[in-house]
Amino acid sequence: MMTGKRLVISALALAFVQIGFLGWIIAGRAAILRNGKEVLLKIEPVDPRDLLRGDYIILGYDISRIPAKMIANIPPDKQSATPRRSSSG
């Protein structure tokens, strides 16, 4: 069984490890903000009106849609995806 002094030292050591881990996570995210490259995207509103929820906007980005011409080796008649079952089920 742990004595009172040993329990306090163990609890403090565990607290320092947890604080250090959280600091490491925060420092990693701050480095992304500090050293990252700013990217500007053109946006367009998609479906700005819903009768049940009111006015809101879902943003669509040009980068999220890839023209079929940019994808190599796809015949024009096979440009849409169709789900299929695999042999394993």
N, C-alpha and C positions, 0 to 999 in steps of 0.2 A: 504494500500500500504506500502511496505517495505521502510525504509529509507536506505541511502547508507551504513551506518555503520552496520546495521542489515543484509543487503544483503551480505556484505563481510564476516561477521561472519558465516552466514548460508552456504555460498559457501565454506569456509574453513572447517567447520564441515563436510560437505558432502565429500569434498576431503579427509579428514582424515579417514572417514568411508570407502571410496573406497580403499584407500591405505592399510588400515588395513585388509580389505577383501582379497585383492590381496596378501598381506603378509601371511595371514592365508593359502591360497591355496598353495603358494610357500613353506611354512614351512611343509605342509603336504606331498608334493612331495619330499622334501629334506629328510624328515624322512624315507620315503620308500627307498631312495637311501642309507641313512646312516645305517639303521637297517635291511634292506632287506637281503634275502639269495640269493647268486649267484647260478644260475642254468645253467649248461652247457648242450647243446643239440647237438646231432649228426645231421648234415645237409647233404643233398644230392641235387645236382642241378636237376631241372626238366625243360624240354623243353628249353634248352639253346640257341636255334636258331629260329628266326622268319624271314621269307623272307621279310616282309614289314617293320619291326622295327629294324632289325639287330640283333647283338649279345647281349643278356641279360640273366640273370639267375633268375629264380623263385626258392626259396629255399623250399624244402620239409623237414619236420621234422618227425622222427620216432614216436614222441609222438602224432602226429596228426592223426595217423592211429591206430585204436584199432583192434587187431585180434578178429575174431568172437568167438574164443574159450573162450575169457575172458568175454564175455557177457553171463550172466546166463539166462536160460529158453527160449532160442530162438532155434526152430528146424532148422536143417541145410538147409531145403528147403525154409525157410522164412528169410534168412539172408540179403536180399536186401529190401530196402524201396520202396514202390510204393505209389504215391500220390492218395488220394481218396477225393471225394467231400463229405462234411458233409451234413446232412439233412437240415441244415439252408442255404445251398447254397455255 
